[in-house]
Each structure stands twice: as structure tokens, then as C-alpha cells.
Amino acid sequence: MKRRDAVKNLSLVPIAGSLMCRPESLALKANDEKPTSKIDYFEELGITRVINANVTMTFLSGSLMLPEVLDAINSTAHDFANMHELQDKVGAKIAEMLKCEAAMVTSGAACAMVLATAACITGDDLEKTKLLPNLPGPRPEVIMQKSHRYVFDQAITTTGAKIIEVDDADEMEKAINENTVMALFFNAAEKSTITHEEFVARAKKKNVPSFIDAAADVPPVENLFKFQKMGFDLVTFSGGKMIRGPQSAGLLFGRKDLIEAAKLNHSPHEAPIGRPMKVNKEEIFGMYAALKAYLGRDHKKEWQEWLSRVESIKSVVESVAGVTGETYINPGPANAFPSLHVSWNESKLKANPKEIYEALKNGTPSIVTNVAKKDGKQLLNVGVVLLREEQVSIVAERLKQILQDHLS
Ligand SMILES: *Cc1c(COP(=O)(O)O)cnc(C)c1O
């Protein structure tokens, strides 16, 4: 089998599936397999290995990279490349894959937010790119719905811009003035007082670029195409969440002139605001490989696999008296996938969900779940989408054992 074909075949292998037919040339092993390095760096440095039975979280190192991504990183690490050419060509390819004008790889969605805002402020003026965040004159303004304010909008104000809050579409239109540079939509906001369509329409009417942050909003895969179709000028997704690219990578895509301006505000240029947000060559190749694998995956099959993982953990923990499991499908837009809700009769099993959560986390191996709420009652939520295949039964057995230990 030629190597190219081997890599192509790999993208057809479900993430949890067997990789037995994997060629020897792919030296780096992914999460689906045992590591091959002679040095155990976790051991050498005393770092605790964590089983993530929750969702992608930056503090838990995001996602685990796919075999294709690790191969892209390893196989491109041995030659130099011109970073402008790499970013341009990978961007053009990603734009073709996502059916939009232009794209680039950033160091995460938060970086994409800084670069998008900077691009809307500076355009192609190189002098201005050197002055952010201290551009002379009135502060640039970014429009947001009041109900969309969130922790990540810090990335917007990093550029020197200030956020102008609005409550409805008419207010939005009225708030737009000569200092307005962009309008930001937070896709996973709990409440929107302006719909996506209305937001885009008003921004277009006033000739202000619209930007949507959909960082954690795949699956479904369709979301990668949805917002450019709606008319948003710029879109970002994290690379290191469910697309399973490098955790330090992300996608920014949309209007060509704005992507070109965003590149001027990024490394490898020496002085713009994005210089400290460098993406390395291997991450750019890795992000491309991750997206290609993600788009090529059998998403229905993967969903079924997640459901069967939930079922298998449920059947093990339900063997403990008084314990019930229930399949939960998060409605999204962020983290829209199945997990297992576990609850129990606390008069029989003397522990609350937080205590079971702690016991799992502090045990060996360390398993991180989360405590969720349903109808005002706390329960334990067990995530399955980030588990390696052999970890499904480990999680089930550990949880069963801990629950059993608390039976009175
Ligand atoms: C995760 C996330 C970000 C930040 O993304 P990174 O890729 O970690 O930089 C921004 N916005 C939202 C809504 C997110 O969920």
C-alpha cells in the first residue's frame, strides 16, 4: 500500500476503532493505541494521566489528536517551509473544503477573535497593525447583544476595541457609527434578542463585518458550513475541541479581504498584536489534517458508537442496587453529543454526586466526570466521546465499584 493511500484509508477508520492495518511508517501513536516512546514522560515528570469522561476543556488539555494529525505533525517536522506560503496554501485548501472565500489557521478560537477584530480595525494598513492596541483616536467599537457578553469577549477588547451592548435589532442599527468596526455573535449564548439572520441583515445594511464565534459547536458537522451560508463575514471554530486537531490551533474563515488583513495582524509578521499568538508549521499541517479527517468521517456511525458506549456503561452501573442511568443528548449548540446521566437513591447509597465525582477524580486512574443538574436535582454526568475505546469499561467498572462502596 502506498503511503498516500494508507493515510487516506486511515481517515475512514472510526476513532474508537481498531487501527490494526496501520502501516509502520506512522511512527507516532494516537490516543487509540498504547504509546511507543521509550521514555514515559508522564512518569518521569510525575504528571497524573487523566481519563476525560467529560467534554473538551482547555485545562484538561482539550482533545486528543487523531492519528492523522499526529502523522501530519511528525512527517512535516523535518523540513523548513516559508510560513507565508504555508498559511496561504493551507488556508486556500481549507476555504475550498469549507466552501468559503478564504481561511487561516490561528492559535485557537480566542486568537481568531483577536485577529478578526484587529483585521476589522486595520484592514490592510501595515502601519496600523503596528499600533494596536494603542491606535490613536477614538476607540474602535464592536457591537454585541447584551445577552451575548461572555468570558471570551476579553479577546475583542485586547485589540483596544470597546464593546457596545445592544438589546434588539433597531438598537443595533442605531448604535452603528463611524467608529464601529465589527458585530460579534456568540453562537452558544443562552439567549439571543436578535436572530442570526436579523443580525447579519442589519450588519450588512450598515456595511459592518459580522463575525460569529461557534468555537465548540461541532458536532453536527453541518455547522462548519452553516454560518458562511447565512452571510456571516467571519467564522471561528476551535481546532482542539471535537475536530480533534492540535489544542493550540483554530480556524478563522470567511471574507477574503478580512482574512488577508487578519494574516497581516498575525505571526510571522514581527510587530502586530497577533505575534505572540504564533502557530507553528506542524500545527498548521495538523489542523489541516484534522479538518480533512473530520469532514471525511462517518458521523452517523460515530454517533451510534457514542450511544453504545453510553449503553454499556449504563448496564454496568445499573447492576448496583438503586442506581439508574439515562442517556442524555445535550441539545447544544456547544457539546451537542450523548452522555450518561447517573442518579441513585441517596437513602440507600450514602453519597451525593459531588462526592462520587471527587472519588472518581482522586482515584487511580483519575477519571474526570461532571456534576449536572436535572429538575433542580444534582446527578453525575459521564461523558463518553473523549474516551479511548478500552477506557469505556474502565470508567464503568470504577464507577460501579465506587457506588457499591457507598451502599449502606
Ligand atoms: C473554547 C471556546 C473559545 C476559545 O477557543 P480556543 O480554541 O480554546 O482558543 C472561544 N469561544 C467559545 C464559545 C469557546 O467555547
The ligand as an ORCA input file, in Angstrom:
! r2SCAN-3c Opt
* xyz 0 1
  C     -13.456     27.223     23.632
  C     -14.092     28.494     23.236
  C     -13.333     29.610     22.853
  C     -11.837     29.596     22.890
  O     -11.352     28.693     21.975
  P      -9.821     28.229     21.966
  O      -9.739     27.423     20.730
  O      -9.608     27.445     23.220
  O      -8.994     29.464     21.928
  C     -13.990     30.742     22.441
  N     -15.330     30.796     22.407
  C     -16.091     29.752     22.789
  C     -17.573     29.877     22.727
  C     -15.498     28.568     23.216
  O     -16.259     27.528     23.578
*
